[in-house]
Amino acid sequence: MFDLREIASVTMILFAIIDILGAVPVIIQLRQKSGRIESEKAAIAVLILMIVFLFVGEELLALINLDVSSFAIAGSFVIFVIAMEMILGIKVFKEEDIESSVSIVPLAFPLIAGAGTMTTLLSLKSQYATPNIILAIIINTVFVYIVLKNTYHLEKLLGTNGLNILRKTFGIILLAIAVKLFRSNTGL
């Protein structure tokens, strides 16, 4: 039933889409704002979101009369705001709100398990066996957890200047991802 080739393929596809290593500057910024990241809570939320969306994503969106494109556009707006915070050093999220929920929103969703990940899961479902996709989701979630758990060490390794450079650079990359998500789902 399990196919190692399929598991490896799906794992690599999800790894590229999730891009947890590319999100490290954003994660560090969110941790600095909130004081901490609840790695376990975020990883469990990512795992649940991806597995639930794998099984009921299209039906859930149809139930609330949304299509995948609208879902992706909404995710692009959240990513856009996070990118602008990183690039310009402005604060949009209120500190009291972000402290209680940073591990779920915006970290688990839409940053890690965002619109790109969700739409990828829907397309993977048509090409690969579901048990192989689930195993790939679990593998990626473990890797996400390891990265989230070690953001403090990564922050120390990079230093203040390194973090500032990475934050601005990845802010621009995140902004480009938001624009691409928006454009590809609006036909512009």
Backbone as a printed PyTorch tensor [residue, N CA C, xyz], in Angstrom:
tensor([[[  0.8210,  -1.1950,   0.0000],
         [  0.0000,   0.0000,   0.0000],
         [  0.8690,   1.2640,   0.0000]],

        [[  1.9040,   1.2980,   0.8520],
         [  2.8000,   2.4450,   0.8580],
         [  3.8130,   2.3020,  -0.2650]],

        [[  4.0460,   3.3730,  -0.9790],
         [  4.9980,   3.3980,  -2.0840],
         [  6.0680,   4.4300,  -1.7370]],

        [[  7.2960,   3.9720,  -1.5100],
         [  8.3780,   4.8660,  -1.0940],
         [  8.6410,   5.9680,  -2.1210]],

        [[  8.5090,   5.6490,  -3.3780],
         [  8.7250,   6.6620,  -4.4200],
         [  7.6610,   7.7610,  -4.3300]],

        [[  6.4200,   7.3650,  -4.1560],
         [  5.3420,   8.3530,  -4.0130],
         [  5.5370,   9.1880,  -2.7510]],

        [[  5.8810,   8.5180,  -1.6570],
         [  6.0920,   9.2290,  -0.3890],
         [  7.2070,  10.2600,  -0.5500]],

        [[  8.3090,   9.8580,  -1.1880],
         [  9.4330,  10.7740,  -1.3970],
         [  9.0170,  11.9450,  -2.2860]],

        [[  8.2810,  11.6610,  -3.3520],
         [  7.8430,  12.7240,  -4.2640],
         [  6.9420,  13.7250,  -3.5590]],

        [[  5.9320,  13.2220,  -2.8760],
         [  4.9870,  14.1040,  -2.1880],
         [  5.6910,  14.8780,  -1.0720]],

        [[  6.6010,  14.2180,  -0.3580],
         [  7.3400,  14.8890,   0.7200],
         [  8.1370,  16.0600,   0.1590]],

        [[  8.8110,  15.8500,  -0.9580],
         [  9.6170,  16.9190,  -1.5550],
         [  8.7430,  18.0500,  -2.1080]],

        [[  7.6160,  17.7030,  -2.6940],
         [  6.7040,  18.7340,  -3.2080],
         [  6.1980,  19.5960,  -2.0590]],

        [[  5.7240,  18.9420,  -0.9960],
         [  5.2210,  19.6930,   0.1590],
         [  6.3280,  20.5050,   0.8240]],

        [[  7.5250,  19.9260,   0.9150],
         [  8.6680,  20.6360,   1.5110],
         [  8.9360,  21.9370,   0.7600]],

        [[  8.8990,  21.8710,  -0.5630],
         [  9.1460,  23.0590,  -1.3800],
         [  8.0330,  24.0910,  -1.2150]],

        [[  6.7930,  23.6330,  -1.1450],
         [  5.6560,  24.5550,  -1.0240],
         [  5.6170,  25.1850,   0.3660]],

        [[  5.8110,  24.3700,   1.4040],
         [  5.7760,  24.8850,   2.7760],
         [  6.9310,  25.8560,   3.0060]],

        [[  8.1160,  25.5260,   2.5010],
         [  9.3090,  26.3630,   2.5880],
         [  9.5580,  26.8750,   4.0100]],

        [[  9.6250,  25.9540,   4.9400],
         [  9.8140,  26.3220,   6.3420],
         [ 11.1620,  27.0010,   6.5660]],

        [[ 12.1850,  26.6110,   5.8390],
         [ 13.4970,  27.2560,   6.0010],
         [ 13.4600,  28.6980,   5.5150]],

        [[ 12.7340,  28.9460,   4.4430],
         [ 12.5800,  30.3070,   3.9420],
         [ 11.7530,  31.1840,   4.8680]],

        [[ 10.9370,  30.5450,   5.6980],
         [ 10.0740,  31.2900,   6.6130],
         [ 10.7480,  31.6030,   7.9510]],

        [[ 11.9780,  31.1420,   8.1450],
         [ 12.6600,  31.3390,   9.4260],
         [ 12.6890,  32.8050,   9.8620]],

        [[ 13.0300,  33.7680,   8.9780],
         [ 13.0120,  35.1660,   9.4320],
         [ 11.6350,  35.6300,   9.9020]],

        [[ 10.5910,  35.1800,   9.2340],
         [  9.2270,  35.5440,   9.6400],
         [  8.9140,  34.9220,  10.9950]],

        [[  9.2990,  33.6690,  11.1680],
         [  9.0510,  32.9640,  12.4260],
         [  9.7710,  33.6610,  13.5790]],

        [[ 11.0140,  34.0600,  13.3360],
         [ 11.7790,  34.7570,  14.3760],
         [ 11.1230,  36.0880,  14.7140]],

        [[ 10.6660,  36.8020,  13.6920],
         [  9.9900,  38.0720,  13.9410],
         [  8.7200,  37.8600,  14.7690]],

        [[  7.9400,  36.8420,  14.4340],
         [  6.7170,  36.5560,  15.1910],
         [  7.0500,  36.1600,  16.6290]],

        [[  8.1280,  35.4000,  16.8080],
         [  8.5380,  35.0020,  18.1550],
         [  8.9740,  36.2150,  18.9590]],

        [[  9.6880,  37.1360,  18.3250],
         [ 10.1150,  38.3450,  19.0230],
         [  8.9190,  39.1910,  19.4470]],

        [[  7.9040,  39.2690,  18.6010],
         [  6.7090,  40.0420,  18.9110],
         [  5.9090,  39.4320,  20.0550]],

        [[  5.7560,  38.1150,  20.0000],
         [  4.8690,  37.4560,  20.9630],
         [  5.5990,  36.9660,  22.2040]],

        [[  6.9110,  36.8790,  22.1400],
         [  7.6740,  36.3820,  23.2780],
         [  8.0540,  34.9260,  23.1420]],

        [[  7.2320,  34.1640,  22.4180],
         [  7.5500,  32.7470,  22.2010],
         [  6.6490,  32.1650,  21.1220]],

        [[  7.1240,  31.0450,  20.5950],
         [  6.3480,  30.2630,  19.6330],
         [  6.0550,  28.9300,  20.3050]],

        [[  4.8170,  28.5330,  20.3060],
         [  4.4590,  27.2250,  20.8420],
         [  4.6070,  26.2070,  19.7110]],

        [[  5.8140,  25.6270,  19.6230],
         [  6.1630,  24.7250,  18.5250],
         [  5.1990,  23.5610,  18.4020]],

        [[  4.8660,  22.9520,  19.5440],
         [  3.9700,  21.7920,  19.5290],
         [  2.5940,  22.1770,  19.0220]],

        [[  2.0850,  23.2910,  19.5320],
         [  0.7580,  23.7630,  19.1430],
         [  0.7150,  24.0810,  17.6450]],

        [[  1.7500,  24.7710,  17.1490],
         [  1.8030,  25.1280,  15.7310],
         [  1.9120,  23.8870,  14.8560]],

        [[  2.7760,  22.9380,  15.2430],
         [  2.9620,  21.7200,  14.4490],
         [  1.6810,  20.8890,  14.4090]],

        [[  1.0130,  20.7690,  15.5400],
         [ -0.2510,  20.0130,  15.5880],
         [ -1.3050,  20.7070,  14.7230]],

        [[ -1.3550,  22.0420,  14.7950],
         [ -2.3170,  22.7880,  13.9750],
         [ -2.0290,  22.5810,  12.4870]],

        [[ -0.7480,  22.6260,  12.1040],
         [ -0.3650,  22.4010,  10.7090],
         [ -0.7910,  21.0060,  10.2690]],

        [[ -0.4880,  20.0070,  11.0840],
         [ -0.8360,  18.6160,  10.7670],
         [ -2.3450,  18.4580,  10.5900]],

        [[ -3.1030,  18.9570,  11.5380],
         [ -4.5640,  18.8420,  11.4700],
         [ -5.1150,  19.5830,  10.2590]],

        [[ -4.6480,  20.8190,  10.0420],
         [ -5.1340,  21.6060,   8.8970],
         [ -4.8990,  20.8840,   7.5760]],

        [[ -3.6890,  20.3510,   7.4120],
         [ -3.3730,  19.7050,   6.1310],
         [ -4.1520,  18.4110,   5.9380]],

        [[ -4.2720,  17.6080,   6.9750],
         [ -4.9960,  16.3390,   6.8290],
         [ -6.4890,  16.5790,   6.6220]],

        [[ -7.0510,  17.4920,   7.3980],
         [ -8.4760,  17.7960,   7.2290],
         [ -8.7280,  18.3580,   5.8320]],

        [[ -7.8650,  19.2710,   5.3900],
         [ -8.0560,  19.8590,   4.0660],
         [ -7.8920,  18.8290,   2.9660]],

        [[ -7.0080,  17.8630,   3.1660],
         [ -6.8210,  16.7950,   2.1930],
         [ -8.1330,  16.0460,   1.9510]],

        [[ -8.8640,  15.7890,   3.0360],
         [-10.0940,  14.9970,   2.9220],
         [-11.3300,  15.8240,   2.5900]],

        [[-11.4350,  17.0140,   3.1570],
         [-12.6890,  17.7670,   2.9980],
         [-12.4850,  19.1830,   2.4690]],

        [[-11.3150,  19.4670,   1.9050],
         [-11.0170,  20.8280,   1.4480],
         [-11.9910,  21.3880,   0.4450]],

        [[-12.1710,  20.6680,  -0.6410],
         [-13.0690,  21.1640,  -1.6800],
         [-14.5030,  21.2710,  -1.1730]],

        [[-14.9350,  20.2660,  -0.4150],
         [-16.3020,  20.2770,   0.1220],
         [-16.4980,  21.4080,   1.1230]],

        [[-15.4770,  21.6450,   1.9520],
         [-15.5570,  22.7120,   2.9500],
         [-15.6580,  24.0760,   2.2770]],

        [[-14.8330,  24.2960,   1.2690],
         [-14.8950,  25.5660,   0.5450],
         [-16.2330,  25.7170,  -0.1770]],

        [[-16.7230,  24.6280,  -0.7750],
         [-18.0180,  24.6740,  -1.4680],
         [-19.1550,  24.9390,  -0.4790]],

        [[-19.0380,  24.3710,   0.7190],
         [-20.0680,  24.5500,   1.7440],
         [-20.2490,  26.0190,   2.1110]],

        [[-19.1590,  26.7460,   2.1740],
         [-19.2580,  28.1680,   2.5020],
         [-19.2100,  29.0360,   1.2440]],

        [[-19.4670,  28.3830,   0.1060],
         [-19.5730,  29.0440,  -1.1890],
         [-18.2980,  29.7950,  -1.5870]],

        [[-17.1540,  29.1470,  -1.3530],
         [-15.8660,  29.7040,  -1.7600],
         [-15.1990,  28.7610,  -2.7390]],

        [[-14.4430,  29.3410,  -3.6320],
         [-13.6350,  28.5040,  -4.5070],
         [-12.1820,  28.5810,  -4.0420]],

        [[-11.3510,  27.7160,  -4.5860],
         [ -9.9460,  27.6600,  -4.1870],
         [ -9.2540,  28.9820,  -4.4920]],

        [[ -9.6130,  29.6400,  -5.5680],
         [ -8.9990,  30.9190,  -5.9290],
         [ -9.2720,  31.9950,  -4.8790]],

        [[-10.4970,  32.0820,  -4.4120],
         [-10.8360,  33.0670,  -3.3830],
         [-10.0640,  32.7920,  -2.0980]],

        [[ -9.9460,  31.5320,  -1.7810],
         [ -9.1880,  31.1050,  -0.6090],
         [ -7.7240,  31.5260,  -0.7510]],

        [[ -7.1620,  31.3200,  -1.9210],
         [ -5.7630,  31.6880,  -2.1730],
         [ -5.5730,  33.2030,  -2.1250]],

        [[ -6.5250,  33.9580,  -2.6410],
         [ -6.4250,  35.4190,  -2.6180],
         [ -6.4660,  35.9340,  -1.1810]],

        [[ -7.3450,  35.3830,  -0.3610],
         [ -7.4000,  35.7820,   1.0500],
         [ -6.0660,  35.4960,   1.7410]],

        [[ -5.4970,  34.3400,   1.4770],
         [ -4.1830,  34.0060,   2.0360],
         [ -3.1140,  34.9620,   1.5500]],

        [[ -3.2160,  35.3980,   0.3000],
         [ -2.2170,  36.3330,  -0.2360],
         [ -2.2690,  37.6750,   0.4930]],

        [[ -3.4510,  38.1140,   0.9180],
         [ -3.5600,  39.3740,   1.6570],
         [ -2.8640,  39.2760,   3.0200]],

        [[ -3.0570,  38.1660,   3.7160],
         [ -2.4110,  37.9880,   5.0150],
         [ -0.8900,  37.9530,   4.8420]],

        [[ -0.4170,  37.2240,   3.8420],
         [  1.0170,  37.1540,   3.5710],
         [  1.5530,  38.5380,   3.1860]],

        [[  0.7750,  39.2950,   2.4310],
         [  1.1650,  40.6550,   2.0430],
         [  1.3800,  41.5410,   3.2690]],

        [[  0.4670,  41.4700,   4.2160],
         [  0.5750,  42.2860,   5.4300],
         [  1.8180,  41.8920,   6.2330]],

        [[  2.0650,  40.6100,   6.3680],
         [  3.2500,  40.1520,   7.0910],
         [  4.5140,  40.6500,   6.3860]],

        [[  4.5340,  40.5810,   5.0580],
         [  5.6880,  41.0430,   4.2850],
         [  5.9210,  42.5440,   4.4860]],

        [[  4.8570,  43.3270,   4.4770],
         [  5.0010,  44.7700,   4.6640],
         [  5.5320,  45.0890,   6.0560]],

        [[  5.0930,  44.3400,   7.0500],
         [  5.6350,  44.5180,   8.3980],
         [  7.1350,  44.2730,   8.4100]],

        [[  7.5710,  43.2160,   7.7220],
         [  8.9860,  42.8660,   7.6970],
         [  9.8190,  43.9060,   6.9550]],

        [[  9.3240,  44.3740,   5.8340],
         [ 10.0890,  45.2970,   4.9950],
         [ 10.1260,  46.6970,   5.6100]],

        [[  8.9830,  47.1900,   6.0360],
         [  8.8850,  48.5710,   6.5010],
         [  9.0440,  48.7400,   8.0090]],

        [[  9.0170,  47.6400,   8.7340],
         [  9.1410,  47.7270,  10.1850],
         [  7.8970,  48.2880,  10.8570]],

        [[  6.7560,  48.2000,  10.1880],
         [  5.5000,  48.6800,  10.7670],
         [  4.7990,  47.5380,  11.4810]],

        [[  3.8720,  47.8740,  12.3520],
         [  3.1160,  46.8470,  13.0640],
         [  1.6460,  46.9740,  12.7080]],

        [[  1.1000,  45.8970,  12.1710],
         [ -0.3090,  45.8640,  11.8250],
         [ -1.0670,  45.0440,  12.8550]],

        [[ -0.4880,  43.8910,  13.2180],
         [ -1.1090,  43.0440,  14.2280],
         [ -0.8890,  43.6530,  15.6030]],

        [[ -1.9610,  43.7660,  16.3830],
         [ -1.8410,  44.2970,  17.7350],
         [ -1.1220,  43.2880,  18.6070]],

        [[ -0.2860,  43.7790,  19.4930],
         [  0.5240,  42.9040,  20.3360],
         [ -0.3240,  41.9620,  21.1850]],

        [[ -1.4230,  42.4580,  21.7800],
         [ -2.2140,  41.5790,  22.6330],
         [ -2.9050,  40.4760,  21.8290]],

        [[ -3.2480,  40.7570,  20.5820],
         [ -3.8650,  39.7360,  19.7470],
         [ -2.8520,  38.6980,  19.2940]],

        [[ -1.6850,  39.1620,  18.8760],
         [ -0.7030,  38.2340,  18.3140],
         [ -0.0980,  37.3330,  19.3860]],

        [[ -0.0080,  37.8130,  20.6130],
         [  0.6100,  37.0110,  21.6610],
         [ -0.1580,  35.7230,  21.9310]],

        [[ -1.4660,  35.8230,  21.9110],
         [ -2.2610,  34.6470,  22.2400],
         [ -2.4250,  33.6850,  21.0710]],

        [[ -2.2510,  34.1690,  19.8480],
         [ -2.5820,  33.3090,  18.7220],
         [ -1.4800,  33.1450,  17.6870]],

        [[ -0.2880,  33.6530,  17.9370],
         [  0.7590,  33.6380,  16.9180],
         [  1.0830,  32.2300,  16.4390]],

        [[  0.9440,  31.2340,  17.2850],
         [  1.2770,  29.8650,  16.8810],
         [  0.2750,  29.3050,  15.8790]],

        [[ -0.9410,  29.8100,  15.9000],
         [ -1.9590,  29.3360,  14.9690],
         [ -2.0770,  30.3040,  13.7860]],

        [[ -2.4410,  31.5560,  14.0460],
         [ -2.5540,  32.5720,  13.0070],
         [ -1.5870,  33.6890,  13.3680]],

        [[ -0.6800,  34.0600,  12.5380],
         [ -0.4900,  33.7190,  11.1440],
         [  0.5280,  32.6070,  10.8920]],

        [[  1.0670,  31.9760,  11.9400],
         [  2.1510,  31.0180,  11.7240],
         [  1.6780,  29.7150,  11.0810]],

        [[  0.8400,  28.9480,  11.7870],
         [  0.3760,  27.6700,  11.2220],
         [ -0.4390,  27.9100,   9.9570]],

        [[ -1.3150,  28.9030,  10.0220],
         [ -2.1040,  29.2920,   8.8630],
         [ -2.1150,  30.8020,   8.7780]],

        [[ -1.7360,  31.4290,   7.6990],
         [ -1.4700,  30.8900,   6.3770],
         [  0.0150,  30.7140,   6.0410]],

        [[  0.9190,  31.0100,   6.9920],
         [  2.3390,  30.9850,   6.6420],
         [  2.8410,  29.5890,   6.2930]],

        [[  2.5750,  28.6040,   7.1520],
         [  3.0840,  27.2520,   6.9030],
         [  2.0770,  26.4430,   6.0890]],

        [[  0.8840,  26.3000,   6.5910],
         [ -0.1590,  25.5560,   5.8690],
         [ -1.1050,  26.5750,   5.2410]],

        [[ -0.6070,  27.2600,   4.2420],
         [ -1.3700,  28.3230,   3.6170],
         [ -2.1040,  27.8790,   2.3660]],

        [[ -2.5330,  28.8660,   1.6240],
         [ -3.3300,  28.5910,   0.4270],
         [ -2.5480,  27.7660,  -0.5850]],

        [[ -1.2550,  28.0510,  -0.7290],
         [ -0.4370,  27.2790,  -1.6630],
         [ -0.3580,  25.8180,  -1.2680]],

        [[ -0.1500,  25.5820,   0.0120],
         [ -0.0800,  24.2110,   0.5260],
         [ -1.4200,  23.5050,   0.3450]],

        [[ -2.4900,  24.1970,   0.6590],
         [ -3.8180,  23.5890,   0.5740],
         [ -4.1990,  23.2530,  -0.8650]],

        [[ -3.9350,  24.1750,  -1.7780],
         [ -4.2670,  23.8790,  -3.1740],
         [ -3.3650,  22.7730,  -3.7270]],

        [[ -2.1140,  22.7360,  -3.2750],
         [ -1.2080,  21.6490,  -3.6760],
         [ -1.7460,  20.3140,  -3.1870]],

        [[ -2.2460,  20.2680,  -1.9600],
         [ -2.8120,  19.0250,  -1.4240],
         [ -3.9720,  18.5370,  -2.2820]],

        [[ -4.8030,  19.4710,  -2.7280],
         [ -5.9370,  19.0780,  -3.5670],
         [ -5.4670,  18.4880,  -4.8880]],

        [[ -4.3930,  19.0480,  -5.4660],
         [ -3.9070,  18.4930,  -6.7310],
         [ -3.1540,  17.1820,  -6.5190]],

        [[ -2.4510,  17.0440,  -5.3940],
         [ -1.7450,  15.7970,  -5.0870],
         [ -2.7270,  14.6440,  -4.9030]],

        [[ -3.8810,  14.9790,  -4.3560],
         [ -4.9050,  13.9610,  -4.0920],
         [ -5.3370,  13.2410,  -5.3650]],

        [[ -5.2770,  13.9390,  -6.4780],
         [ -5.6910,  13.3170,  -7.7430],
         [ -4.5810,  12.4820,  -8.3780]],

        [[ -3.3510,  12.6120,  -7.8730],
         [ -2.2290,  11.9280,  -8.4990],
         [ -1.5930,  10.8380,  -7.6400]],

        [[ -1.7560,  10.9180,  -6.3390],
         [ -1.0680,  10.0000,  -5.4230],
         [ -2.0590,   9.3470,  -4.4650]],

        [[ -1.6410,   8.2010,  -3.9140],
         [ -2.4780,   7.4830,  -2.9530],
         [ -2.5410,   8.2680,  -1.6380]],

        [[ -3.7090,   8.3340,  -1.0570],
         [ -3.9310,   9.1100,   0.1590],
         [ -3.0040,   8.7020,   1.3190]],

        [[ -2.7770,   7.4170,   1.5860],
         [ -1.8620,   7.0680,   2.6910],
         [ -0.4460,   7.6180,   2.4880]],

        [[  0.0040,   7.6570,   1.2400],
         [  1.3300,   8.2060,   0.9540],
         [  1.3630,   9.7150,   1.1990]],

        [[  0.2830,  10.4000,   0.8610],
         [  0.1960,  11.8410,   1.1120],
         [  0.1910,  12.1070,   2.6110]],

        [[ -0.5630,  11.3170,   3.3540],
         [ -0.6240,  11.5020,   4.8090],
         [  0.7520,  11.3140,   5.4360]],

        [[  1.4690,  10.2890,   5.0080],
         [  2.8120,  10.0590,   5.5410],
         [  3.7410,  11.2260,   5.1900]],

        [[  3.6240,  11.7570,   3.9860],
         [  4.4320,  12.9170,   3.5810],
         [  4.0820,  14.1470,   4.4160]],

        [[  2.8040,  14.3160,   4.7370],
         [  2.3720,  15.4220,   5.6020],
         [  3.0130,  15.2730,   6.9760]],

        [[  3.0000,  14.0620,   7.5110],
         [  3.5880,  13.8140,   8.8370],
         [  5.0860,  14.1130,   8.8220]],

        [[  5.7930,  13.6570,   7.7950],
         [  7.2310,  13.9070,   7.6810],
         [  7.5130,  15.4090,   7.6450]],

        [[  6.7520,  16.1340,   6.8560],
         [  6.9410,  17.5840,   6.7750],
         [  6.6010,  18.2760,   8.0800]],

        [[  5.5820,  17.7940,   8.7800],
         [  5.2050,  18.3850,  10.0610],
         [  6.3090,  18.1910,  11.0930]],

        [[  6.9440,  17.0310,  11.0860],
         [  8.0660,  16.7890,  12.0020],
         [  9.1930,  17.7770,  11.7070]],

        [[  9.4880,  17.9970,  10.4270],
         [ 10.5300,  18.9450,  10.0670],
         [ 10.1470,  20.3700,  10.4770]],

        [[  8.8890,  20.7390,  10.2920],
         [  8.3970,  22.0520,  10.7210],
         [  8.6010,  22.2060,  12.2260]],

        [[  8.2430,  21.1870,  12.9770],
         [  8.4040,  21.2180,  14.4260],
         [  9.8680,  21.4370,  14.8200]],

        [[ 10.7700,  20.7210,  14.1750],
         [ 12.2040,  20.8450,  14.4880],
         [ 12.6910,  22.2720,  14.2260]],

        [[ 12.2730,  22.8480,  13.1050],
         [ 12.6820,  24.2180,  12.7870],
         [ 12.0780,  25.1950,  13.7960]],

        [[ 10.7950,  25.0540,  14.1160],
         [ 10.1470,  25.9480,  15.0760],
         [ 10.8020,  25.8500,  16.4470]],

        [[ 11.1600,  24.6510,  16.8300],
         [ 11.7690,  24.4200,  18.1470],
         [ 13.1600,  25.0580,  18.2400]],

        [[ 13.8180,  25.2480,  17.1030],
         [ 15.1940,  25.7500,  17.1110],
         [ 15.3490,  27.1770,  16.6050]],

        [[ 14.2710,  27.9510,  16.5690],
         [ 14.3860,  29.3260,  16.0710],
         [ 15.2750,  30.1730,  16.9710]],

        [[ 15.2640,  29.9160,  18.2620],
         [ 16.1210,  30.6910,  19.1760],
         [ 17.5910,  30.4830,  18.8230]],

        [[ 17.9780,  29.2360,  18.5640],
         [ 19.3590,  28.9340,  18.1950],
         [ 19.7180,  29.5490,  16.8410]],

        [[ 18.7820,  29.5160,  15.9130],
         [ 19.0170,  30.1330,  14.6060],
         [ 19.1870,  31.6430,  14.7420]],

        [[ 18.3980,  32.2230,  15.6350],
         [ 18.4980,  33.6620,  15.8680],
         [ 19.8630,  34.0250,  16.4500]],

        [[ 20.3530,  33.2510,  17.3930],
         [ 21.6720,  33.4980,  17.9750],
         [ 22.7670,  33.3210,  16.9290]],

        [[ 22.6200,  32.3250,  16.0920],
         [ 23.6100,  32.0410,  15.0550],
         [ 23.7040,  33.1920,  14.0480]],

        [[ 22.5640,  33.7450,  13.6630],
         [ 22.5320,  34.7960,  12.6470],
         [ 22.9050,  36.1660,  13.1940]],

        [[ 22.6030,  36.4360,  14.4580],
         [ 22.8820,  37.7490,  15.0420],
         [ 21.8920,  38.8000,  14.5760]],

        [[ 21.9820,  39.9770,  15.1730],
         [ 21.0400,  41.0580,  14.8760],
         [ 21.1430,  41.5330,  13.4300]],

        [[ 22.3630,  41.7840,  12.9700],
         [ 22.5250,  42.2640,  11.5910],
         [ 22.0820,  41.2130,  10.5770]],

        [[ 22.4610,  39.9660,  10.8040],
         [ 22.0600,  38.8920,   9.9050],
         [ 20.5540,  38.7490,   9.8500]],

        [[ 19.9070,  38.8770,  11.0120],
         [ 18.4430,  38.7930,  11.0630],
         [ 17.7910,  39.9500,  10.3200]],

        [[ 18.3270,  41.1510,  10.4900],
         [ 17.7550,  42.3090,   9.7900],
         [ 17.8600,  42.1480,   8.2810]],

        [[ 19.0090,  41.6830,   7.8200],
         [ 19.1880,  41.4580,   6.3830],
         [ 18.2280,  40.3770,   5.8890]],

        [[ 18.1630,  39.2560,   6.6230],
         [ 17.2510,  38.1740,   6.2360],
         [ 15.8030,  38.6180,   6.2830]],

        [[ 15.4400,  39.3910,   7.3060],
         [ 14.0540,  39.8420,   7.4580],
         [ 13.6420,  40.6750,   6.2580]],

        [[ 14.4630,  41.6200,   5.8600],
         [ 14.1330,  42.4730,   4.7100],
         [ 14.1040,  41.6490,   3.4150]],

        [[ 15.1080,  40.7930,   3.2550],
         [ 15.1790,  39.9730,   2.0410],
         [ 13.9720,  39.0570,   1.9290]],

        [[ 13.6760,  38.3300,   3.0060],
         [ 12.5390,  37.4210,   2.9520],
         [ 11.2120,  38.1630,   2.9830]],

        [[ 11.2060,  39.3760,   3.4970],
         [ 10.0070,  40.2000,   3.4010],
         [  9.6710,  40.4850,   1.9490]],

        [[ 10.6940,  40.7970,   1.1620],
         [ 10.4950,  41.0540,  -0.2680],
         [ 10.0620,  39.7700,  -0.9830]],

        [[ 10.6980,  38.6520,  -0.6200],
         [ 10.3100,  37.3650,  -1.2190],
         [  8.8700,  37.0300,  -0.8540]],

        [[  8.5100,  37.2410,   0.4050],
         [  7.1400,  36.9840,   0.8510],
         [  6.1540,  37.8890,   0.1170]],

        [[  6.5430,  39.1380,  -0.0890],
         [  5.7100,  40.0720,  -0.8360],
         [  5.5000,  39.5710,  -2.2660]],

        [[  6.5780,  39.0730,  -2.8890],
         [  6.4710,  38.5290,  -4.2460],
         [  5.5610,  37.3040,  -4.2720]],

        [[  5.6510,  36.4550,  -3.2430],
         [  4.7730,  35.2800,  -3.1630],
         [  3.3150,  35.7190,  -3.0490]],

        [[  3.0700,  36.7480,  -2.2330],
         [  1.6980,  37.2530,  -2.0780],
         [  1.1620,  37.7840,  -3.4010]],

        [[  1.9930,  38.5390,  -4.1100],
         [  1.5740,  39.0890,  -5.4050],
         [  1.3290,  37.9620,  -6.4070]],

        [[  2.2240,  36.9710,  -6.4240],
         [  2.0550,  35.8480,  -7.3510],
         [  0.7660,  35.0780,  -7.0480]],

        [[  0.5070,  34.8210,  -5.7650],
         [ -0.7360,  34.1360,  -5.3800],
         [ -1.9480,  34.9400,  -5.8410]],

        [[ -1.8890,  36.2560,  -5.6360],
         [ -2.9870,  37.1100,  -6.0240],
         [ -3.1780,  37.0990,  -7.5350]],

        [[ -2.0770,  37.3040,  -8.2810],
         [ -2.1600,  37.3540,  -9.7380],
         [ -2.6380,  36.0330, -10.3400]],

        [[ -2.0990,  34.9190,  -9.8510],
         [ -2.4460,  33.6330, -10.4560],
         [ -3.8950,  33.2400, -10.1540]],

        [[ -4.4930,  33.8590,  -9.1530],
         [ -5.8700,  33.5150,  -8.7990],
         [ -6.8800,  34.5640,  -9.2140]],

        [[ -6.3870,  35.6520,  -9.8080],
         [ -7.3130,  36.6740, -10.3020],
         [ -7.2490,  36.8250, -11.8050]],

        [[ -6.2440,  36.1840, -12.4310],
         [ -6.1080,  36.2710, -13.8690],
         [ -5.4490,  37.5630, -14.3350]],

        [[ -4.8610,  38.3130, -13.4170],
         [ -4.1880,  39.5710, -13.7950],
         [ -2.7990,  39.3160, -14.3180]]])
